[in-house]
Amino acid sequence: YDKTLLAWNDNFQKSWSQLEKSYSPRFKRMWEFYLLQVAGVFRARNQQLWQIILTHPGTKQLDYRK
């Protein structure tokens, strides 16, 4: 998947001259960070996914392990 993310980043960079009229430099930096950071995580094979569900006391507890 890292190759896909790097290809998306390459396409994003090539298209930026057309996009920059509609988006801020901050938007560009966020997407660059996201695409390259996630590509790095996949390449390093070092990732974790956590899902934490917080509820108020007395709330009916559902089985989320399905």
Secondary structure, DSSP 4 states (H G I P E B T S, - for coil): -HHHHHHHHHHHHHHHHHHTTTS-HHHHHHHHHHHHHHHHHHHHT-----------TTPPPP-TT-
